[in-house]
Amino acid sequence: MSQSAVFNKPFAPSCEENKQIILESISPYLHQRREVLEIASGTGQHAIYFAERMPHLIWQTSDLIEAHPGIRQWITDSELENVLHPLALNVSENKWPSARFDAIFSANSFHIMGKSNVEDFFKNAANTLNNQAIVMIYGPFNYRGQFTSDSNARFDQWLKQRDPNSGIKDFEWCNQLAQQAELSLLDDISMPQNNRLLVWQK
């Protein structure tokens, strides 16, 4: 009996809905890149979809240890050789990889993290990047302390009911953290459903 038969791999509808538009947005930044570290790979769906369509990349997945079985199953079923099995990585607690990467990508993670986690993300990311490497963050952000939509305001309230430390982060605050980590903003791209793709470069 195959592992797939005894383990139902996780599936996130949101990943299915946004994977193509994210691919179209990140691919121009990755043409000349080689190794990508994905923070908070979640189910593993994004990693498989992106790596399959950008075979020149080595895509290193990572997440909390409890997410690893699902990510591993997606990788195994894909039979892709350019997606690496996940690293155990809590941005504030685990030791970050000693390897250097040409890019870091993370989707729908900052609003789940507490503020201290985002601070640690930028502090640690800077030491994991090659020169001229990029950081790409997808998700909702506030601007000038304001929600960009009523739906984002409701989403933020729901997040805080689950975890008071979570919530949609301010773009200006994130950009300040990035600048402190010697990252310069390259792009701020409007995405569907009131999301953004923020791109910084070392």
Protein Blocks (a to p, Z undefined) as FASTA:
>chain_A
ZZklmoccdddfklmmmmmmmmmmmmmmmmmpmbdcdehklnommmmmmmmmmmmbccdd
dddfklmmmmmmmmmmnopakbccdddddfklmccdfbdcfbdcdehklmmpcfklmmmm
mmmmmmmccehiacddeddddeehiafbfklmmmmmmmmmmomkgccddfklmmmmmmmn
opacfbdcddehhiacddddZZ
